Amino acid sequence: MSEVTRFTHGSRIPGWDQSTDPSKPAAAIPDPATTPVPEKLRAAIEAEIAKYPERRSALIPALHHAQEHHGWCSPEAIEQVACVMRLTPGEVAAVVTFYDMFESKPVGKNTIYVCTNISCSLNGGDRILAAMRNAAGDDPDFNIRGFECLGACDMAPMASVNGEYVGPLTDEDCSQVIAQLTAGETPLPAKQLSLRPCADAAGRTGGDGQ
Amino acid sequence: MSAILFDRIDEPGLATIDVYTRRGGYSALRKALAMPREAIIEELKVSGLRGRGGAGFSMGTKASFIPGAEIDKYLVCNADESEPGTFKDRELMQKKPHQLIEGMIISAYAVGANRSFIYIRGEYVLQAEMLERAIAEAKQAGHLGENIHGSGFSLDLVLQRGAGAYICGEETGLLDSLEGKRGNPRLKPPFPANEGLYKGPTLINNVETLATVPPIIEMGGAEYAKLGVENSAGTKLVSVSGNVQRPGNYEIELGISSREIIFGLAGGPEAGRSVKLWFPGGSSSPALTADDLDIPYDFDSLAKAGSMLGSGAIIVVDDSVRVVDVALKLASFYRHESCGKCTPCREGTNWTVNMLERVQSGEATPMDLDIIASVQEQIIGNCLCVLGDAMAMPVGSLVAKFRPEFEAHIEAARERNGLGASQPAVEQPVLTI
């Protein structure tokens, strides 16, 4: 079972059961004069905005850039995105908390999603998640999450290691992944999705052999 | 059968515009640009192509709903592919990105859309990179941009990555996400064809559907309609996974027997095991059993058997697996992914998980199974989108078809926990309003 808690009974908005101070004014769109935004991040977000007829459409790409820059969607990152997007921090935070890939707490720099959905769990996905956690121990550099179906059930049980799909995994592979990431190497180069041929092998490589 | 979507799929370099063009790519685009728009929609209607994302609605008919007026219109490709067990679009986008792009340009031309978007799930990093590269190549070659090949038709194509939410595969949830909001589904009608992205008419189709458009234009709708069976024309990519020996994507002609796919292509469960149950169209389709293996794999036959073709994802579960675990796994997924907008889905998925946990741990009685079944009935058809139904259909079917196993599990667990035998199931009074 995935342990990402988008759902708590009563509401899906984190903090719904915490009291707020109604005497405090709502946060407004951050003032560009007092909100420093790293130049690279600002340029990346503005390039995204330029792609769309309506600027708000660039919010999810903007948050991807901000997360890459800050490591997580910190209050500071949200403030900066809100400033460039011309939205309130509340509007941005509402989007951050909806999507599983946006981290609203600080996390390790290596993100590993282990699929624990139906097809992977039929092939030992839950065991792989435990093995991965076990291999990483309490190393703060690792952010290991049980994740919903990643769309690679043909290589079950599998994981997405810093965005790279690898599988099918064994328990030994998990310790290898952790060791390779710690050493700054590519994870399991022989088990990556990009090398995997199509299962439908009935001569789909082209009749003239080219 | 000759492959239409998986033709030469593993040829090195097919993802580049050079190889794709050398293999006949973008010739359908030139042919389409010389045709009147109505003629393209007519070809799509004649082809009998039904949406490959899950709903199975005729693509030509959907395209004909887009108003002809000179206003801003949009084409959106749904590449969110989050239905558990589905991974066919991933292979297409990674290995044949140009076929999707060509299909999108033809479809956008047919409905008069000048802006198009691909919304790809955030987890597909490699596929997003392949598409970005392919889009840049297509722009360079003049297939995208202003006045494409002198036709007077202009099209812009933007790729957007999602960020991990199953609900964004639902078309209106996807539109909200593309507009930079939480991916909450909208009330329908108005349907996206009338009021979609930025309140403009929007055609939304799945990756596989759009990638089928160039071959249809190339061979003609009537020729394509000869493939497959009545009401299920053409070929379909099926993703087979779970307890099979050769999991993967296979292109099949619709109407072949399900046994042929599960055993012939995917190798079936490993030796000594047998099929206990299987989901024919992703984890949200009602489960079928080993007795249903000879059903032809097409839209109508599966609907007649009480299930659906859905996204074409076949998940096979063998006899070593406990059905309670399958039901709980599915229900937990939908609880996590429910956006929380509609009460029957938000509460129904939550309480179904709670009840199934009771069943699993042995605190339940068979009466809980009646309550689980009634909760599923009350979810179906009562929400803005079908996420709740997507849990209710498989869980309801598992409880209905495997009730003796659920009951045996409860009794065994109660005995283990020293709780004693449960009360006999109470006959539910039937309320008529």
Chai-1 contact restraints between the chains, C-beta under 6 A:
chainA,res_idxA,chainB,res_idxB,connection_type,confidence,min_distance_angstrom,max_distance_angstrom,comment,restraint_id
A,M1,B,S332,contact,1.0,0.0,6.0,A-B,restraint_1
A,S2,B,H336,contact,1.0,0.0,6.0,A-B,restraint_2
A,R12,B,G340,contact,1.0,0.0,6.0,A-B,restraint_3
A,K51,B,V158,contact,1.0,0.0,6.0,A-B,restraint_4
A,E54,B,Y198,contact,1.0,0.0,6.0,A-B,restraint_5
A,R56,B,G180,contact,1.0,0.0,6.0,A-B,restraint_6
A,S57,B,E179,contact,1.0,0.0,6.0,A-B,restraint_7
A,S57,B,G180,contact,1.0,0.0,6.0,A-B,restraint_8
A,L59,B,G180,contact,1.0,0.0,6.0,A-B,restraint_9
A,I60,B,A163,contact,1.0,0.0,6.0,A-B,restraint_10
A,A94,B,R182,contact,1.0,0.0,6.0,A-B,restraint_11
A,V95,B,R182,contact,1.0,0.0,6.0,A-B,restraint_12
A,F98,B,R182,contact,1.0,0.0,6.0,A-B,restraint_13
A,Y99,B,A163,contact,1.0,0.0,6.0,A-B,restraint_14
A,Y99,B,G164,contact,1.0,0.0,6.0,A-B,restraint_15
A,Y99,B,A165,contact,1.0,0.0,6.0,A-B,restraint_16
A,D100,B,G164,contact,1.0,0.0,6.0,A-B,restraint_17
A,M101,B,G122,contact,1.0,0.0,6.0,A-B,restraint_18
A,M101,B,A163,contact,1.0,0.0,6.0,A-B,restraint_19
A,M101,B,G164,contact,1.0,0.0,6.0,A-B,restraint_20
A,F102,B,A163,contact,1.0,0.0,6.0,A-B,restraint_21
A,N117,B,P84,contact,1.0,0.0,6.0,A-B,restraint_22
A,I118,B,P84,contact,1.0,0.0,6.0,A-B,restraint_23
A,I118,B,S283,contact,1.0,0.0,6.0,A-B,restraint_24
A,I118,B,I315,contact,1.0,0.0,6.0,A-B,restraint_25
A,I118,B,K329,contact,1.0,0.0,6.0,A-B,restraint_26
A,S119,B,G85,contact,1.0,0.0,6.0,A-B,restraint_27
A,S119,B,S241,contact,1.0,0.0,6.0,A-B,restraint_28
A,S119,B,G242,contact,1.0,0.0,6.0,A-B,restraint_29
A,S119,B,I315,contact,1.0,0.0,6.0,A-B,restraint_30
A,S121,B,K329,contact,1.0,0.0,6.0,A-B,restraint_31
A,L122,B,G242,contact,1.0,0.0,6.0,A-B,restraint_32
A,L122,B,N243,contact,1.0,0.0,6.0,A-B,restraint_33
A,E148,B,F333,contact,1.0,0.0,6.0,A-B,restraint_34
A,C149,B,P84,contact,1.0,0.0,6.0,A-B,restraint_35
A,L150,B,E123,contact,1.0,0.0,6.0,A-B,restraint_36
A,G151,B,E81,contact,1.0,0.0,6.0,A-B,restraint_37
A,G151,B,F87,contact,1.0,0.0,6.0,A-B,restraint_38
A,G151,B,R90,contact,1.0,0.0,6.0,A-B,restraint_39
A,A152,B,F87,contact,1.0,0.0,6.0,A-B,restraint_40
A,C153,B,G85,contact,1.0,0.0,6.0,A-B,restraint_41
A,C153,B,F87,contact,1.0,0.0,6.0,A-B,restraint_42
A,C153,B,S241,contact,1.0,0.0,6.0,A-B,restraint_43
A,D154,B,P247,contact,1.0,0.0,6.0,A-B,restraint_44
A,D154,B,G248,contact,1.0,0.0,6.0,A-B,restraint_45
A,S160,B,E123,contact,1.0,0.0,6.0,A-B,restraint_46
A,G163,B,V125,contact,1.0,0.0,6.0,A-B,restraint_47
A,S194,B,L126,contact,1.0,0.0,6.0,A-B,restraint_48
A,P197,B,D10,contact,1.0,0.0,6.0,A-B,restraint_49
A,C198,B,I9,contact,1.0,0.0,6.0,A-B,restraint_50
A,C198,B,D10,contact,1.0,0.0,6.0,A-B,restraint_51
A,A199,B,G248,contact,1.0,0.0,6.0,A-B,restraint_52
A,A199,B,N249,contact,1.0,0.0,6.0,A-B,restraint_53
A,D200,B,F6,contact,1.0,0.0,6.0,A-B,restraint_54
A,D200,B,Y250,contact,1.0,0.0,6.0,A-B,restraint_55
A,D200,B,E251,contact,1.0,0.0,6.0,A-B,restraint_56
A,R204,B,A3,contact,1.0,0.0,6.0,A-B,restraint_57
A,R204,B,F6,contact,1.0,0.0,6.0,A-B,restraint_58
A,R204,B,I9,contact,1.0,0.0,6.0,A-B,restraint_59
A,R204,B,D10,contact,1.0,0.0,6.0,A-B,restraint_60
A,T205,B,D10,contact,1.0,0.0,6.0,A-B,restraint_61
A,T205,B,E11,contact,1.0,0.0,6.0,A-B,restraint_62
A,G206,B,R8,contact,1.0,0.0,6.0,A-B,restraint_63
A,G206,B,E11,contact,1.0,0.0,6.0,A-B,restraint_64
